[in-house]
């Protein structure tokens, strides 16, 4: 990959491409639904505000001067056997898929989490059927214990995306420090 991948704070010019990404049914396939403009605007402001307040969050991913998507750190708001925790996650515009950009951006976020924040563990979670993200979790050195899999409490009974997998990575290695 010869492209330069930068994680940075959101700027006003990012809202249009961010909203287009969130409206793309293929990008949002493993999330509940594509987002409308106002939903994207609210999320955009929330992400920017989180970074303003604490210096980290889901950053804008810039590649060669253009917004490629979002990657970073997030604290899930739902209750589960593994919360509270910090999750690493990503979402890229479709034209940036398959180019190693998500991996490069996630490595930067992971380095920040373990190096700058000094976290002992990161988690990553996704719908069980999301093979692309699960492969990336493995490439990043995260490991899965099937006993950690769960039914996402914010997704309704019977929904095909309700079953989620949980991957963990400890600072300095794979797996959970609690294992």
C-alpha positions as CSV (number, residue, x, y, z in Angstrom):
1,X,0.0,0.0,0.0
2,X,1.5,3.3,-1.1
3,X,-1.3,5.5,0.2
4,X,-0.7,7.6,3.3
5,X,-3.3,6.9,5.9
6,X,-3.9,9.5,8.6
7,X,-6.3,9.5,11.6
8,X,-7.5,13.0,12.5
9,X,-10.2,15.1,14.0
10,X,-13.3,15.6,11.8
11,X,-13.7,18.8,9.8
12,X,-16.9,20.3,8.3
13,X,-15.9,19.2,4.8
14,X,-16.1,15.6,6.0
15,X,-19.8,15.6,6.5
16,X,-20.8,15.1,2.9
17,X,-18.6,12.0,2.2
18,X,-19.4,10.7,5.8
19,X,-23.1,10.9,5.1
20,X,-22.7,9.3,1.6
21,X,-20.8,6.4,3.3
22,X,-23.5,5.9,6.0
23,X,-26.2,6.0,3.3
24,X,-24.6,3.2,1.3
25,X,-26.5,-0.1,1.9
26,X,-23.4,-2.2,1.1
27,X,-21.2,-0.3,3.7
28,X,-24.0,-0.5,6.3
29,X,-24.8,-4.2,5.5
30,X,-23.8,-5.4,8.9
31,X,-25.2,-2.5,10.9
32,X,-28.9,-2.1,11.4
33,X,-29.7,0.2,8.5
34,X,-28.3,3.0,6.3
35,X,-28.4,6.4,7.9
36,X,-30.2,9.5,6.5
37,X,-28.5,12.9,6.3
38,X,-29.7,14.1,9.7
39,X,-28.7,10.8,11.4
40,X,-25.3,11.1,9.9
41,X,-25.0,14.8,10.9
42,X,-25.9,13.9,14.5
43,X,-23.3,11.0,14.6
44,X,-20.7,13.3,13.0
45,X,-21.2,15.9,15.7
46,X,-21.1,13.3,18.4
47,X,-17.8,11.8,17.1
48,X,-16.2,15.2,16.8
49,X,-17.4,16.2,20.3
50,X,-16.0,13.0,21.8
51,X,-12.5,13.8,20.4
52,X,-12.8,17.4,21.5
53,X,-13.6,16.3,25.1
54,X,-11.1,13.5,25.6
55,X,-8.6,13.6,22.7
56,X,-9.7,10.2,21.2
57,X,-12.6,8.4,19.7
58,X,-13.6,7.4,16.2
59,X,-11.3,9.5,14.0
60,X,-11.7,10.5,10.4
61,X,-9.5,8.4,8.2
62,X,-7.8,10.5,5.5
63,X,-6.1,8.9,2.5
64,X,-4.3,11.2,0.1
65,X,-6.3,14.2,1.2
66,X,-9.8,12.5,1.0
67,X,-12.1,11.1,3.6
68,X,-11.9,7.3,3.4
69,X,-14.0,6.6,6.5
70,X,-13.7,6.3,10.3
71,X,-11.5,4.2,12.5
72,X,-10.8,4.4,16.2
73,X,-11.9,3.7,19.7
74,X,-15.3,3.6,21.2
75,X,-16.9,2.8,24.6
76,X,-20.0,0.7,24.0
77,X,-23.0,2.1,25.8
78,X,-24.8,-1.2,26.3
79,X,-24.3,-3.7,29.2
80,X,-22.7,-7.1,28.4
81,X,-20.4,-9.5,30.1
82,X,-17.4,-7.7,28.7
83,X,-18.4,-4.1,29.4
84,X,-17.2,-1.6,30.4
85,X,-14.5,-1.8,27.7
86,X,-12.9,0.1,24.8
87,X,-13.7,-1.2,21.4
88,X,-11.7,-0.7,18.2
89,X,-13.8,-0.3,15.1
90,X,-13.8,0.9,11.5
91,X,-16.1,1.9,8.6
92,X,-14.7,2.8,5.2
93,X,-16.3,4.1,2.1
94,X,-16.6,1.3,-0.4
95,X,-14.0,2.6,-2.9
96,X,-11.4,2.2,-0.1
97,X,-12.1,-1.5,0.6
98,X,-9.5,-4.1,-0.2
99,X,-6.6,-1.7,-0.2
100,X,-5.2,-2.3,3.3
101,X,-6.5,1.0,4.5
102,X,-8.6,-0.4,7.3
103,X,-5.7,-2.4,8.6
104,X,-3.3,0.5,8.5
105,X,-5.8,2.8,10.2
106,X,-6.7,0.2,12.9
107,X,-3.0,-0.4,13.6
108,X,-2.7,3.4,14.4
109,X,-5.7,3.3,16.6
110,X,-4.5,0.2,18.4
111,X,-1.0,1.8,19.0
112,X,-2.7,4.8,20.5
113,X,-4.9,2.7,22.8
114,X,-2.0,0.6,24.1
115,X,0.8,3.2,23.9
116,X,-0.7,6.6,24.6
117,X,-3.8,5.5,26.7
118,X,-2.0,2.6,28.3
119,X,-5.0,0.3,28.0
120,X,-4.6,-3.3,29.0
121,X,-7.1,-4.7,26.5
122,X,-9.1,-3.8,23.4
123,X,-12.1,-5.6,22.1
124,X,-13.6,-5.7,18.7
125,X,-17.1,-6.9,17.9
126,X,-19.3,-7.5,14.9
127,X,-22.2,-9.5,13.7
128,X,-21.3,-13.1,13.3
129,X,-21.9,-13.0,9.6
130,X,-19.4,-10.1,8.9
131,X,-16.5,-12.2,7.5
132,X,-14.6,-9.2,6.2
133,X,-14.3,-7.5,9.7
134,X,-13.6,-10.8,11.3
135,X,-10.7,-11.4,9.0
136,X,-9.3,-7.9,9.8
137,X,-9.6,-8.7,13.5
138,X,-7.5,-11.7,13.0
139,X,-4.9,-9.8,11.0
140,X,-4.7,-7.3,13.8
141,X,-3.8,-10.1,16.3
142,X,-7.2,-10.2,18.1
143,X,-8.5,-13.7,19.1
144,X,-11.9,-15.0,19.7
145,X,-13.3,-17.3,22.4
146,X,-16.7,-18.6,21.2
147,X,-17.8,-18.4,24.9
148,X,-17.6,-14.6,24.6
149,X,-20.1,-14.5,21.7
150,X,-23.4,-12.8,22.6
151,X,-26.8,-11.6,21.5
152,X,-26.4,-7.9,21.0
153,X,-28.8,-6.2,23.5
154,X,-29.6,-3.3,21.2
155,X,-30.8,-5.6,18.3
156,X,-34.2,-7.2,18.5
157,X,-35.0,-10.9,18.9
158,X,-34.9,-12.8,15.6
159,X,-32.9,-10.1,13.7
160,X,-30.2,-11.8,11.5
161,X,-27.5,-9.5,12.9
162,X,-28.3,-10.0,16.6
163,X,-25.7,-12.8,17.1
164,X,-22.3,-11.1,17.6
165,X,-18.8,-12.3,18.0
166,X,-16.3,-10.7,20.4
167,X,-12.5,-10.6,19.7
168,X,-10.0,-9.5,22.3
169,X,-6.4,-8.3,22.3
170,X,-4.2,-7.6,25.3
171,X,-1.5,-5.1,25.3
172,X,1.6,-6.8,24.0
173,X,-0.2,-9.8,22.5
174,X,-3.5,-11.5,21.6
175,X,-6.3,-12.7,23.8
176,X,-7.6,-11.3,27.1
177,X,-5.5,-10.4,30.1
178,X,-8.3,-12.1,32.1
179,X,-8.0,-15.4,30.3
